[in-house]
């Protein structure tokens, strides 16, 4: 169903291939998980199989690619570049593609119209369209969104709708690029299970970082109660080459330490194997003190009320952002997290009081704030406008802190989603803002760059800034944040120090199950950041905490 031989892809003006000789075969009914570091070519692989590269996105390509009976790429001579031999639209009739950014796929005014559009383009009989739309939305937990306007959806809601649009068409091949990235933990688990069911009988390539939230519970699997991953895994290395290809349990179990060192995420049972421990009690954990609770208030918000589309999405929320402390804001998709952040930034009208300096802001969609033609110029943009005297020095430091130095000359719009997010963070935080706000700052990051991001946010707070992170990443909350604000239906369910709130069970009460690593750290009893930092160190990674 999918056959790629010697597939190479190189972006214009790039010195190296982003994919360097990939051989891949996926049969009908086979599910394959694609792992790899940020920038290893995972998304490029899916886009090439879908016919988007090089037809819609310019690139040089080599190799022979066939998907669902379509000749996607054909070499014109041995060693010569390959040319497309089927239109992107022709491939799309049999191939369903979900991109990293759901907003790139949503174009119609209402959710029902959006999901129905693919069926209408395929000339599905009118009487079948309504039932298929309802079934697809129900499968991804979005039936309640059917009458909503797409412009009013949160990122996670948009991701569910985009996936429903793909599934409603019932394609023969599924190419899914991080279908759960913007979802809350409960939604990610539900959608992961829905993807597993939808993949039955189809050839499926799944790019995913959130491995503990995929598939149905498997009590007989490794780790007992872990979720079922696709039966086969392909690992792409940093140079765009296949580093491993085989049965999932064998690859993740036998190569766990190597994969952790490479920078790929692992399911919990494999992470313990990489650390060579049975559970967290086997790890010594030094104390990891949090920042003082009485530090100065930099941004003061009281009784905020935000209304969008005739609905109250933030209802009476109060928050103090303090110097030297990281505050995490968590909640289900649609609970008002992003609206609260925009209100704090002064970009969304709100009733109530907000006092303090204008903060720096990192949006949920990084491409919305990219302005320059190179990564280096993007980071330096704000510094140059502020006429600071040490632009080059500060730009170099920011590039290094966010693992962007090798990409300094690259076009920001050619970066992977994870690289774009790190760039947006670097550009927003390189200035002197006392308060920094970020929406889903670790979305799309591999294990190694996640650590880079975690250290950067902790470092900003340790330098005296106030930081607010809207996130579904409960592990980031446990390792990096000092305080956590839990929202449910726009209202505050819990607010306080991270360890106290997590141990009190506030997140599960909000519908947010703890991921296995955090659940184990909570049960351990020692400070969460210290225990999880010790686990990171044991797997050869630097801890998220900035140690003196």
LOVEXTOR-659994 format. One record per residue (C-alpha): x, y, z. Coordinates in steps of 0.05 Angstrom, whole numbers, plus 5000, padded with zeros to 4 digits. Layout:
% residues N
XYZ ...
***
This chain:
% residues 548
500050005000 506050465014 512650334979 518550814981 525350634954 531451074961 527251684980 531352314986 528753024997 532853664999 530154365011 532254934964 538955244983 540154705036 546854355039 544153685065 538253235052 532553255103 531052525082 537152135060 535451485027 529151225063 526650525044 519750375071 514149885057 507449885093 502149365075 494649445078 492149395149 499049525179 500050085230 507050385236 509450875288 514751365263 519351635317 525152125312 528052765337 525553455318 527753605247 529352875229 524452895170 518252555200 513353085174 517153135108 516352385099 508752425107 508253035062 512252685007 507952065011 501752505006 504452844943 505053524976 512653514968 514953704916 508453904882 505954414932 512254524973 518454614930 524154114941 528953674903 526952944907 529952274888 527251564893 521151164875 514751254915 508050904907 502051004953 495150674947 496650494875 498951204856 505851324827 507551924872 514851984850 518451664792 525851714776 527051924704 533851584702 538451224751 540951724802 536952294771 531752704809 524852394814 518752744785 511452714807 507052284763 500452364800 497153014822 496453164896 488953164887 489252474856 493152204915 488352534964 482452124938 485451504972 490151805024 487952175087 493052665114 492953025181 498253565186 501753805249 497854455248 490254325246 488955055225 492454915159 486554445143 480554825170 477555305119 469955285122 465755695171 462455135212 464854465239 459354085203 461154405137 468554265148 467553525160 462653465103 467153815053 471553215038 465452775026 462453284979 468953314939 468752554933 461452584908 458852174966 451252104960 447652664998 443952185044 450451885069 453952535086 450252715149 450952035183 458352005164 459652695192 456252515258 459951855263 466752175250 465652725301 463152215352 469351785341 474052345360 469852615418 467553235380 460153105370 458553705414 462354155367 458154015305 454654685305 460555115326 464355595282 471355355265 474256045281 471955975353 475255295366 481055205413 487354875386 485354195414 478254255388 480954445320 485453825321 479453375335 475453685278 481253625229 482052895247 474552775239 474953075170 480352575151 476751975181 469952155150 472852055080 474751325097 481351345059 485450715044 491751025074 492451465136 498351935146 497552245215 502552765240 501852835316 494252765319 494152865395 499353425403 494453985423 489653545463 489053505538 491152825568 484152545570 482752765499 489452495475 487951815503 480951805473 483352035405 489251555407 484250985417 479851255361 485851275314 487350555331 480350355313 480150765250 486650465226 483649765222 484449515151 488350135129 495750255119 497450775172 503551185187 503151535254 508052065277 507152165351 510952385414 505552225466 506551475468 503151335535 496551595508 495851175445 491150585434 486950175482 489249925549 493249275544 493748935613 498348405583 503148895552 509849115580 508849535643 501849235654 496049685633 500150065582 496650275518 497449895454 502150225405 502550035331 505949365323 511749645284 516250245295 520850625247 526051085279 528951655238 535651925259 537852665259 540752585188 534152345159 536151605156 532551005184 535950825249 531450245268 525449875238 522149285271 516949025322 515249575371 516649175434 523348945408 525749625384 523350025444 525349485494 532149295467 534249995444 531150415499 537750725525 540050875454 533351185435 533251615497 540251855482 538151995410 532652445436 526252055422 520551985471 519051305500 513050985533 513550945609 515650215612 521250335561 523450965598 524450565661 528350065620 532750625592 534050855664 535450135684 530850165744 524449795763 521050415792 522651105818 524250855888 530750585859 533051305844 536651755893 533652455888 536853075917 532353635943 530154135891 527554765927 522255185892 522655945887 520156335947 512556445950 513257155975 517057445916 514558105886 508258105844 509758315772 502958225740 496458275780 489858015753 483258015790 476257745773 477557685698 471557525654 472457385580 466857275530 467856995460 462456835409 456956985459 459856495510 463356645576 469956275569 473656565629 469356685691 472257065751 479556835748 484657185793 492157085787 498657395812 504957295769 510957335815 518257455802 522356815800 516356345795 513355945739 505755885740 502555335697 495355395673 492154725658 485254465640 481254095588 480954345516 476054925515 476755085590 479155795576 486655735583 488756085518 483356625527 486056765597 493156835569 490857315514 487057725566 493357775609 497158005548 491958545533 490058235467 483058015486 477758475518 476258265590 472358515649 476358565713 483158845730 489958715699 495859125726 503159065707 508059135650 506458905580 508758185576 512257795521 507757275489 508856615453 502656415414 500055715406 501355755331 508555985324 508056145250 503356715268 509057115299 514656965250 516957575210 524057495183 527257075129 532556755171 532456455241 537856925265 534157545240 527757295273 531157265341 534557935331 528258285305 525658565371 532558735396 533959155334 527359525341 529059675413 535959915392 539559525445 547259565439 548958825444 544358515392 549358015364 551557755432 544457675458 542157355393 547856845395 546256675467 538756575452 540256135391 544855695433 539955655492 534355395447 538654925405 537855355343 545055545326 545655035269 539355335239 541356065243 541256165168 535055755154 528356025131 523556015192 517855785148 521855165126 522954925197 519354335229 513654505277 517954365337 523654805310 518755375296 516155335367 523155385396 524555975350 518256345373 520356235445 527456485432 524957105396 519857275450 524457175509 530957485483 528558175505 527858465575 520558345590 519358215664 513457755648 513357215595 506956845574 507056215531 501555775501 503555035494 511155165492 513154435488 508254215433 511953825379 518553755417 522653125419 525652885485 532153275477 529053935455 523753865509 529453875559 532254495525 525554835531 524654625603 531454895623 530055545586 523455675622 526355495690 532355935674 527956535658 524556475726 531156375762 533557015731 527757385764 522357395711 515257185720 513056615674 506056355657 505555715616 498955465587 500154735576 497354035571 504253765588 503353535660 510453295662 512853995647 508354245703 511253745752 518553875734 518754625720 512855005750 512455285820 504855405820 499155115780 492255415764 487154885744 481255125702 474654765689 469355105646 472855765653 472955765729 478555615778 478154905806 484754935843 490655405851 496955315892 503955015895 504954465845 506553885892 500654045937 495654115880 497853485843 498053065907 491053315925 488253005861 485853655830 487853475759 483952815755 477953195784 478653675726 478553085677 486153085669 489252405684 496552425706 501552115657 505051495684 511551845702 508052395742 503351895774 509351485797 512852115823 506552315862 506251625894 513751655910 512552215961 518952615949 518953295913 516353185843 521753595808 527253235845 524752535829 523352675756 529953045749 533552445778 530152005726 532352465670 539552455696 539351695699 537451645626 543352085607 539452735601 540553385638 535253525690 530254075676 532254445739 538054935731 542954695784 548055155816 
***
